[in-house]
Amino acid sequence: MPKPKKRGSNHQRGAGGQPRNVQPFSDEDASIETMSHCSGFSDPASFTEDGPEVDEEATQEDLEYKLKGFIDLTLDKSAKTRQAALESLKSAFSSKILYEFIMERRMTLTDSIERCIKKGKSDEQCAAAGLACLLCVQMGSGIESEEIFKTLGPVLKKIVCDGTASIQARQACATCLGICCFIVTDDITELYSTMECLENIFMKAYQRDRDTNGVSSTHNTVLHISALLAWTLLLTICPMNEVKKKIEMHLHKLPSLLSCDDLNMRIAAGETLALLFELARETDTDFFYEDMDLLTEKLRALATDGNKHRAKVDKRKQRSVFREVLRAVEERDFPTEMVKFGPERMYIDCWVKKQTYETFKEVLGSGMQYHLQSNDFLRNVFELGPPVMLDAATLKTMKISRFERHLYNSAAFKARTKARSKCRDKRADVGEFF
């Protein structure tokens, strides 16, 4: 007769460096009802009609218990376990406000991130750098964040400048360096030092066309893009006299990147040019660029590019971006965009604001809207004022009924089906839209 299995044989193991079965942070854990900092914030869609009441205190304790476990696992001997724990912490930090929880453990988290960046491999370093970004976003600007950056800043710079480190790790550390410096630094010397570090990276792309040895290959392009975008973010908070110096240094060199084979580099260079022109005209209303005709000719060619060897999706994306860049450079115009989050609206009406929004959206992902509602630091950056406090009753009145939602979804489904049927009909005259 076979022996019965021992109870607990499937429990997590940590001794001897054996990988643990890390249960990742889930969407259920990220439910709005378990917020720690501002429990009054919620998305209207999160309320279910006639649903059971949630014990917020018990759920919060359960969440914090899980997060403490993840923090402990960042010190595990298994690299896979450490990386899984870092990713779970990233998911939690991007989807919730955990200021009080983090405040009590900020030094432990900082030490774990530092150790993972120093001793980890590429994927672990990327996860740790991403967590460092979110840690600073959670903490906002203040003395505590400055202490975090004083510890992590030199480590990040070392990886960014280390030619032997993986490109992915250097790319993640360059982005992290720019964002953390943007959030925490009040020291102008540190700001200039960080910008110089990033400059030394992306300026190598200027020499690319002249490089016959293939040193500046496409392998390094992703690093150059990240360094350029992080540098551009920091330029938006520089004093005007420094902005003038940087514009004089780079405005004549950046157009060379518009000829790069990489689409993302062309777009990054184009958007940076638009931002530089915007800043230049703010500092000097009579700003004059000598090679304007040549630049607008390049931009117009990219905005109407029809090369057959490029993918259609890439061509559409490029044309869309460079139409806006051309309008900014030639006509000083910016197409205003509206961002909705909860009951609020934010208008993006300049390239500086667009650059800042896109950077934090990349870091926070799907949690961007929630952080815009409740993160004091981000609301201050985008001049949204103090968070809007809404109680459950108000949110419930804003929500449409189940029957109305059903009618709307049915109508949308029918319209979508008809539109797709027309496109699938062989008799329909279907052309290519750009």
C-alpha positions as CSV (number, residue, x, y, z in Angstrom):
1,M,0.0,0.0,0.0
2,P,1.6,3.3,-1.0
3,K,2.5,5.8,1.7
4,P,0.3,8.8,2.0
5,K,1.9,12.1,1.0
6,K,3.2,14.2,3.9
7,R,1.2,17.3,4.7
8,G,2.9,20.5,3.7
9,S,5.1,18.9,1.1
10,N,4.1,21.5,-1.4
11,H,4.8,24.5,0.8
12,Q,7.4,27.1,-0.2
13,R,11.0,26.2,0.2
14,G,13.8,28.6,0.9
15,A,16.6,26.6,2.6
16,G,19.7,25.8,0.6
17,G,18.9,28.4,-2.1
18,Q,16.1,26.3,-3.5
19,P,13.7,28.5,-5.6
20,R,10.5,29.4,-3.8
21,N,7.1,29.3,-5.3
22,V,6.4,33.1,-5.3
23,Q,2.7,33.9,-5.6
24,P,2.7,37.1,-7.8
25,F,0.8,40.3,-6.9
26,S,-2.6,39.9,-8.6
27,D,-5.3,42.2,-9.8
28,E,-7.4,41.0,-6.9
29,D,-4.7,42.3,-4.5
30,A,-4.8,45.6,-6.3
31,S,-8.5,46.2,-5.8
32,I,-9.3,49.8,-5.0
33,E,-10.9,48.9,-1.7
34,T,-7.5,48.0,-0.2
35,M,-5.8,51.4,-0.5
36,S,-3.6,52.3,2.4
37,H,-3.0,56.0,1.9
38,C,-6.2,57.5,0.7
39,S,-9.0,55.0,0.9
40,G,-11.6,57.6,-0.2
41,F,-10.3,57.4,-3.8
42,S,-12.0,55.0,-6.1
43,D,-12.8,54.4,-9.7
44,P,-16.6,54.4,-10.2
45,A,-16.4,51.1,-12.0
46,S,-15.0,49.4,-8.9
47,F,-18.3,49.6,-7.0
48,T,-20.7,46.7,-7.7
49,E,-24.3,47.3,-7.2
50,D,-25.8,45.5,-4.2
51,G,-22.4,43.7,-3.6
52,P,-21.2,42.5,-0.2
53,E,-19.4,44.9,2.1
54,V,-15.7,44.5,2.1
55,D,-13.7,44.4,5.4
56,E,-11.1,47.0,4.3
57,E,-9.0,46.7,7.5
58,A,-8.7,42.9,7.1
59,T,-8.0,43.2,3.4
60,Q,-5.3,45.8,4.0
61,E,-3.6,43.6,6.6
62,D,-3.6,40.7,4.2
63,L,-2.1,42.9,1.5
64,E,0.7,44.2,3.8
65,Y,1.4,40.7,4.9
66,K,2.0,39.7,1.2
67,L,4.1,42.7,0.5
68,K,6.3,42.0,3.6
69,G,6.8,38.5,2.2
70,F,7.9,39.9,-1.2
71,I,10.4,42.3,0.5
72,D,11.9,39.4,2.4
73,L,12.2,37.4,-0.8
74,T,14.3,40.1,-2.5
75,L,17.1,38.7,-0.3
76,D,16.6,35.1,-1.4
77,K,19.5,33.0,-2.7
78,S,17.6,32.2,-5.9
79,A,17.8,34.8,-8.7
80,K,14.4,33.7,-10.1
81,T,12.8,34.2,-6.7
82,R,14.3,37.6,-6.2
83,Q,13.2,38.7,-9.6
84,A,9.6,37.4,-9.1
85,A,9.5,39.3,-5.8
86,L,10.7,42.5,-7.4
87,E,8.1,42.2,-10.2
88,S,5.3,41.6,-7.6
89,L,6.4,44.7,-5.7
90,K,6.4,46.7,-8.9
91,S,2.8,45.6,-9.7
92,A,1.7,46.7,-6.2
93,F,3.5,50.0,-6.2
94,S,2.2,50.9,-9.7
95,S,-1.5,50.1,-8.9
96,K,-1.8,51.5,-5.3
97,I,-0.7,54.3,-3.0
98,L,1.3,52.7,-0.2
99,Y,3.1,55.7,1.3
100,E,2.8,54.8,4.9
101,F,3.8,51.2,4.4
102,I,6.8,52.2,2.3
103,M,7.9,55.0,4.7
104,E,8.4,52.4,7.4
105,R,10.5,50.2,5.2
106,R,12.2,52.6,2.8
107,M,15.7,51.8,3.9
108,T,15.1,48.0,3.7
109,L,13.7,48.4,0.2
110,T,16.6,50.7,-0.8
111,D,19.2,48.2,0.4
112,S,17.4,45.4,-1.5
113,I,17.3,47.4,-4.7
114,E,20.9,48.4,-4.4
115,R,22.0,44.8,-3.8
116,C,19.9,43.5,-6.8
117,I,21.4,46.1,-9.1
118,K,24.9,45.5,-8.0
119,K,25.0,41.7,-7.9
120,G,22.0,40.6,-10.1
121,K,22.0,39.7,-13.7
122,S,20.3,41.7,-16.5
123,D,16.7,40.8,-15.9
124,E,17.0,41.3,-12.1
125,Q,18.8,44.6,-12.6
126,C,16.0,45.8,-14.9
127,A,13.3,44.8,-12.4
128,A,15.2,46.5,-9.5
129,A,15.7,49.7,-11.5
130,G,11.9,49.7,-12.3
131,L,11.1,49.3,-8.6
132,A,13.4,52.1,-7.7
133,C,11.5,54.4,-10.1
134,L,8.2,53.4,-8.4
135,L,9.6,53.8,-5.0
136,C,10.5,57.4,-5.7
137,V,7.1,58.0,-7.4
138,Q,5.4,56.7,-4.2
139,M,7.6,58.8,-1.8
140,G,7.4,62.0,-3.9
141,S,9.9,64.8,-3.4
142,G,11.2,65.1,0.1
143,I,14.1,64.4,2.4
144,E,13.3,60.6,2.4
145,S,13.5,60.4,-1.4
146,E,16.7,62.4,-1.4
147,E,18.3,59.8,0.9
148,I,17.1,57.0,-1.4
149,F,18.6,58.8,-4.4
150,K,21.9,59.5,-2.6
151,T,22.2,55.7,-2.1
152,L,21.0,54.6,-5.5
153,G,22.2,57.4,-7.8
154,P,25.9,56.4,-7.8
155,V,25.0,52.8,-8.4
156,L,22.7,53.7,-11.3
157,K,25.4,55.9,-12.9
158,K,28.0,53.2,-12.6
159,I,25.8,50.7,-14.5
160,V,24.8,53.2,-17.1
161,C,28.5,53.9,-17.9
162,D,29.6,50.3,-17.6
163,G,30.3,49.1,-21.1
164,T,30.4,45.5,-19.9
165,A,26.9,45.5,-18.4
166,S,24.0,44.3,-20.6
167,I,22.3,46.9,-22.8
168,Q,18.9,46.2,-21.2
169,A,20.3,46.8,-17.7
170,R,22.0,50.0,-18.8
171,Q,18.8,51.2,-20.6
172,A,16.7,50.5,-17.5
173,C,19.2,52.3,-15.2
174,A,19.3,55.3,-17.5
175,T,15.6,55.7,-17.4
176,C,15.5,55.2,-13.6
177,L,18.3,57.7,-13.2
178,G,16.5,60.4,-15.1
179,I,13.1,59.8,-13.4
180,C,14.5,59.6,-9.8
181,C,16.6,62.8,-10.4
182,F,13.5,64.6,-11.7
183,I,11.5,63.6,-8.6
184,V,13.9,64.1,-5.8
185,T,16.8,66.5,-6.5
186,D,16.9,70.0,-5.4
187,D,20.6,70.1,-5.8
188,I,21.4,71.9,-9.1
189,T,24.9,70.4,-9.1
190,E,23.5,66.8,-8.9
191,L,21.0,67.7,-11.7
192,Y,23.8,68.9,-14.0
193,S,25.9,65.9,-13.1
194,T,23.1,63.4,-14.0
195,M,22.4,65.2,-17.3
196,E,26.1,65.1,-18.2
197,C,26.1,61.3,-17.5
198,L,23.1,60.8,-19.8
199,E,24.6,63.2,-22.4
200,N,27.8,61.2,-22.7
201,I,25.7,58.2,-23.6
202,F,23.3,59.5,-26.3
203,M,25.9,61.8,-27.9
204,K,27.7,58.7,-29.2
205,A,24.7,58.3,-31.6
206,Y,25.8,61.6,-33.3
207,Q,28.9,59.9,-34.5
208,R,27.1,56.9,-35.9
209,D,27.1,57.9,-39.5
210,R,30.9,58.5,-39.4
211,D,31.6,55.2,-37.6
212,T,33.1,52.8,-40.0
213,N,33.9,50.1,-37.4
214,G,30.2,49.5,-36.5
215,V,30.8,50.5,-32.8
216,S,27.6,52.5,-32.7
217,S,25.4,49.7,-33.9
218,T,21.7,49.1,-33.6
219,H,22.6,47.1,-30.5
220,N,23.2,50.3,-28.6
221,T,20.3,52.3,-30.1
222,V,17.9,51.4,-27.3
223,L,20.3,52.7,-24.7
224,H,20.8,55.9,-26.7
225,I,17.0,56.4,-26.9
226,S,16.5,55.9,-23.2
227,A,19.4,58.3,-22.3
228,L,18.1,60.9,-24.7
229,L,14.5,60.8,-23.3
230,A,15.7,60.8,-19.7
231,W,18.0,63.8,-20.5
232,T,15.1,65.6,-22.2
233,L,12.9,65.1,-19.1
234,L,15.6,66.7,-16.9
235,L,16.0,69.6,-19.3
236,T,12.4,70.6,-18.6
237,I,13.3,71.5,-15.0
238,C,16.6,73.3,-15.7
239,P,17.1,77.0,-15.2
240,M,16.6,79.0,-18.4
241,N,20.3,79.9,-18.7
242,E,21.2,76.2,-18.7
243,V,18.4,75.5,-21.2
244,K,19.9,78.1,-23.6
245,K,23.4,76.4,-23.3
246,K,21.9,72.9,-24.0
247,I,19.9,74.2,-27.0
248,E,23.0,75.8,-28.5
249,M,24.9,72.5,-27.9
250,H,22.4,70.0,-29.3
251,L,19.9,71.8,-31.7
252,H,22.3,71.5,-34.7
253,K,23.3,67.9,-33.9
254,L,19.9,66.3,-33.2
255,P,18.7,66.5,-36.8
256,S,21.3,63.9,-37.7
257,L,19.4,61.3,-35.7
258,L,16.4,61.8,-38.0
259,S,18.2,59.6,-40.5
260,C,18.6,56.7,-38.1
261,D,17.4,53.3,-39.3
262,D,15.6,52.8,-36.0
263,L,12.0,54.1,-35.9
264,N,12.0,54.8,-32.2
265,M,15.2,56.8,-32.4
266,R,13.8,58.9,-35.2
267,I,10.7,59.6,-33.1
268,A,12.6,60.3,-30.0
269,A,14.9,62.8,-31.9
270,G,11.9,64.4,-33.5
271,E,9.9,64.9,-30.3
272,T,13.1,66.2,-28.5
273,L,13.6,68.7,-31.3
274,A,10.0,69.9,-31.0
275,L,10.5,70.3,-27.2
276,L,13.8,72.2,-27.7
277,F,12.1,74.6,-30.1
278,E,9.3,75.2,-27.6
279,L,11.8,75.9,-24.8
280,A,13.9,78.1,-27.1
281,R,10.9,80.3,-28.1
282,E,9.9,80.6,-24.4
283,T,13.3,82.0,-23.5
284,D,13.5,84.2,-26.6
285,T,10.4,85.1,-28.6
286,D,12.6,86.2,-31.5
287,F,14.5,82.9,-31.6
288,F,15.9,82.2,-35.1
289,Y,17.2,78.8,-36.3
290,E,19.6,79.1,-39.3
291,D,18.9,75.8,-40.9
292,M,15.2,76.0,-40.6
293,D,14.5,75.2,-44.3
294,L,16.7,72.1,-44.3
295,L,15.1,70.9,-41.0
296,T,11.5,71.4,-42.1
297,E,12.4,69.6,-45.4
298,K,13.6,66.6,-43.4
299,L,10.6,66.7,-41.1
300,R,8.1,67.0,-44.0
301,A,9.8,64.0,-45.7
302,L,9.3,61.9,-42.6
303,A,5.7,63.1,-42.2
304,T,4.9,61.9,-45.7
305,D,7.2,58.9,-45.9
306,G,6.0,56.2,-48.3
307,N,9.0,53.9,-48.5
308,K,7.8,50.4,-49.4
309,H,10.5,48.6,-47.4
310,R,9.1,49.9,-44.1
311,A,6.2,48.2,-42.4
312,K,2.8,49.9,-42.8
313,V,2.3,50.2,-39.0
314,D,5.7,51.9,-38.6
315,K,5.0,54.3,-41.5
316,R,1.6,55.3,-40.0
317,K,3.2,55.9,-36.6
318,Q,6.0,57.9,-38.0
319,R,3.8,60.1,-40.2
320,S,1.4,60.8,-37.2
321,V,4.3,61.8,-34.9
322,F,6.2,63.9,-37.5
323,R,3.1,65.8,-38.6
324,E,2.8,67.1,-35.0
325,V,6.6,67.8,-34.8
326,L,6.5,69.7,-38.1
327,R,3.6,71.8,-36.9
328,A,5.5,72.6,-33.7
329,V,8.7,73.6,-35.5
330,E,7.1,75.4,-38.4
331,E,3.9,76.8,-37.0
332,R,4.5,76.8,-33.2
333,D,1.3,74.8,-32.8
334,F,0.6,71.8,-30.5
335,P,-2.6,69.6,-30.8
336,T,-4.1,69.7,-27.4
337,E,-4.9,66.2,-25.9
338,M,-7.3,65.4,-23.1
339,V,-6.6,62.7,-20.5
340,K,-9.6,61.4,-18.4
341,F,-9.1,59.9,-14.9
342,G,-12.1,59.3,-12.7
343,P,-14.3,62.4,-12.7
344,E,-11.4,64.7,-13.7
345,R,-9.9,65.8,-16.9
346,M,-6.3,67.0,-17.7
347,Y,-5.3,68.8,-20.9
348,I,-1.9,68.3,-22.4
349,D,-1.2,71.5,-24.3
350,C,2.6,71.6,-24.8
351,W,5.5,69.3,-25.5
352,V,7.0,69.7,-22.0
353,K,3.8,68.4,-20.5
354,K,3.5,65.6,-23.1
355,Q,7.1,64.5,-22.5
356,T,6.5,64.4,-18.7
357,Y,3.2,62.5,-19.0
358,E,4.6,59.9,-21.4
359,T,7.5,59.2,-19.2
360,F,5.4,58.5,-16.1
361,K,2.9,56.6,-18.1
362,E,5.7,54.3,-19.2
363,V,6.6,53.7,-15.6
364,L,3.2,53.3,-14.1
365,G,1.4,51.6,-17.0
366,S,-2.2,50.9,-16.2
367,G,-1.8,52.6,-12.8
368,M,-1.3,56.0,-14.3
369,Q,-4.9,57.1,-14.1
370,Y,-5.2,56.0,-10.4
371,H,-1.9,57.8,-9.5
372,L,-3.2,61.0,-11.3
373,Q,-6.2,60.8,-9.0
374,S,-4.4,60.2,-5.7
375,N,-0.7,60.7,-5.9
376,D,0.2,64.1,-4.4
377,F,3.5,64.4,-6.2
378,L,2.1,63.7,-9.7
379,R,-0.8,66.1,-9.1
380,N,1.7,68.7,-8.1
381,V,3.7,68.1,-11.3
382,F,0.7,68.4,-13.5
383,E,-0.8,71.3,-11.5
384,L,-4.0,69.4,-10.7
385,G,-4.4,70.7,-7.2
386,P,-5.2,68.6,-4.1
387,P,-6.9,65.2,-4.7
388,V,-10.6,65.3,-5.1
389,M,-12.3,63.5,-2.2
390,L,-15.3,61.5,-3.3
391,D,-17.4,59.3,-1.0
392,A,-19.1,56.1,-2.0
393,A,-22.5,57.7,-2.4
394,T,-21.3,60.3,-4.8
395,L,-19.4,57.7,-6.9
396,K,-22.5,55.5,-7.0
397,T,-24.6,58.3,-8.4
398,M,-22.0,58.8,-11.2
399,K,-22.2,55.2,-12.2
400,I,-24.8,54.2,-14.9
401,S,-27.2,51.3,-14.0
402,R,-26.6,47.8,-15.1
403,F,-29.5,47.9,-17.6
404,E,-28.2,51.1,-19.2
405,R,-24.7,49.6,-19.5
406,H,-26.2,46.5,-21.1
407,L,-28.1,48.6,-23.7
408,Y,-24.9,50.6,-24.5
409,N,-22.8,47.4,-24.9
410,S,-25.4,45.8,-27.1
411,A,-25.6,48.8,-29.4
412,A,-21.8,49.1,-29.6
413,F,-21.6,45.3,-30.4
414,K,-24.1,45.6,-33.2
415,A,-22.3,48.7,-34.7
416,R,-19.0,46.9,-34.5
417,T,-20.3,43.8,-36.2
418,K,-21.8,45.8,-39.1
419,A,-18.6,47.7,-39.6
420,R,-16.5,44.5,-39.7
421,S,-19.0,42.8,-42.0
422,K,-18.6,45.6,-44.5
423,C,-14.8,45.3,-44.4
424,R,-15.0,41.6,-44.9
425,D,-17.4,41.7,-47.8
426,K,-15.5,40.9,-50.9
427,R,-17.7,43.2,-53.0
428,A,-16.8,46.2,-50.8
429,D,-14.2,48.6,-52.2
430,V,-11.6,48.4,-49.4
431,G,-8.7,50.8,-49.8
432,E,-5.7,51.5,-47.7
433,F,-6.1,54.2,-45.1
434,F,-3.2,56.2,-43.8
